[in-house]
Amino acid sequence: MSEESRQVQRFAVQLPVLFGDQAPSEQGTILNISMEGCALTAERIPELHTHVSIQIDLPDGTEPIDIELAGVRWVTDYRCGLEFIRVSGESLARLRAFIALLKNTP
């Protein structure tokens, strides 16, 4: 998918993340994020078309944002793209607030 065809704005970030298929146990870094998904890099990334749960650490030190279910949509070397599929109402509100902060930061 090209940048021009994206419907949702993505923001470049460097956020610590835990992810895994049973429970978040692998460490990585989120490289960009939107309301619909993110790209991450890690030493061991999940396989294409699998599902993971993730915990995103925010820079303000508050409780991580939990994404209950995310689908792996693309994989290249040490990077992959995740689509957020299932997010609790509380986590969705916190994600929305964080994205709004990114939008308003020069």
C-alpha positions as CSV (number, residue, x, y, z in Angstrom):
1,M,0.0,0.0,0.0
2,S,1.5,3.3,-1.0
3,E,1.6,6.4,1.3
4,E,-0.8,8.2,-1.0
5,S,-3.5,5.5,-0.7
6,R,-3.5,5.4,3.1
7,Q,-6.7,6.6,4.6
8,V,-5.3,7.2,8.1
9,Q,-2.3,9.4,9.0
10,R,0.7,7.6,10.5
11,F,3.2,9.2,12.9
12,A,6.9,8.4,13.2
13,V,7.7,7.4,16.7
14,Q,10.1,5.2,18.7
15,L,8.1,3.5,21.4
16,P,9.1,0.3,23.3
17,V,6.6,-2.5,22.8
18,L,6.0,-6.0,24.1
19,F,4.3,-8.5,21.7
20,G,3.5,-12.2,21.4
21,D,1.0,-14.7,20.3
22,Q,0.1,-16.2,23.7
23,A,1.2,-13.2,25.9
24,P,3.3,-10.2,25.2
25,S,6.9,-11.5,25.8
26,E,9.0,-10.4,22.8
27,Q,10.6,-6.9,22.9
28,G,10.6,-4.5,20.0
29,T,10.2,-0.8,18.9
30,I,7.2,0.8,17.2
31,L,8.5,2.9,14.3
32,N,5.2,4.5,13.3
33,I,1.6,4.4,14.6
34,S,-1.9,5.3,13.6
35,M,-5.4,4.6,15.0
36,E,-5.5,1.5,12.8
37,G,-2.1,-0.1,13.2
38,C,1.6,0.3,13.5
39,A,5.0,-0.8,12.1
40,L,7.5,-2.4,14.5
41,T,11.0,-3.7,14.4
42,A,12.4,-6.5,16.6
43,E,15.0,-9.2,16.6
44,R,12.3,-11.8,16.2
45,I,9.2,-10.7,14.4
46,P,5.9,-12.6,14.1
47,E,5.1,-14.5,10.9
48,L,2.9,-13.0,8.2
49,H,-0.9,-13.6,8.6
50,T,-0.5,-14.5,12.3
51,H,-2.0,-12.6,15.2
52,V,-0.4,-11.1,18.3
53,S,-1.3,-9.0,21.3
54,I,0.9,-6.0,22.1
55,Q,1.6,-3.6,24.9
56,I,2.8,-0.1,23.9
57,D,4.8,1.9,26.4
58,L,4.1,5.6,26.2
59,P,6.7,8.2,26.8
60,D,4.8,9.7,29.8
61,G,5.3,6.6,31.8
62,T,1.6,5.8,32.2
63,E,0.2,2.3,32.0
64,P,0.9,0.7,28.6
65,I,-1.8,0.6,25.9
66,D,-2.9,-2.9,25.4
67,I,-3.9,-4.1,21.9
68,E,-5.7,-7.4,22.5
69,L,-5.5,-8.6,18.9
70,A,-3.4,-7.3,16.0
71,G,-2.9,-9.0,12.6
72,V,0.5,-9.2,10.9
73,R,-0.2,-7.7,7.5
74,W,3.4,-7.4,6.0
75,V,6.9,-8.6,7.0
76,T,10.3,-7.5,5.7
77,D,13.6,-8.5,7.4
78,Y,13.3,-7.2,11.0
79,R,10.1,-5.2,10.5
80,C,6.4,-5.9,10.3
81,G,3.1,-4.1,10.0
82,L,0.3,-4.7,12.4
83,E,-3.4,-3.9,12.0
84,F,-5.2,-3.4,15.2
85,I,-8.2,-5.7,15.3
86,R,-9.5,-5.8,18.9
87,V,-8.8,-3.0,21.4
88,S,-10.7,-2.4,24.7
89,G,-12.7,0.8,25.1
90,E,-10.2,2.2,27.6
91,S,-7.1,1.4,25.5
92,L,-8.8,2.8,22.4
93,A,-9.5,6.1,24.3
94,R,-5.8,6.3,25.4
95,L,-4.6,5.5,21.9
96,R,-6.9,8.2,20.5
97,A,-5.5,10.7,23.1
98,F,-1.9,9.8,22.2
99,I,-2.6,10.2,18.4
100,A,-4.2,13.6,19.1
101,L,-1.1,14.6,21.0
102,L,1.1,13.6,18.1
103,K,-1.1,15.5,15.6
104,N,-0.8,18.7,17.7
105,T,3.0,18.4,18.2
106,P,5.0,20.4,15.7
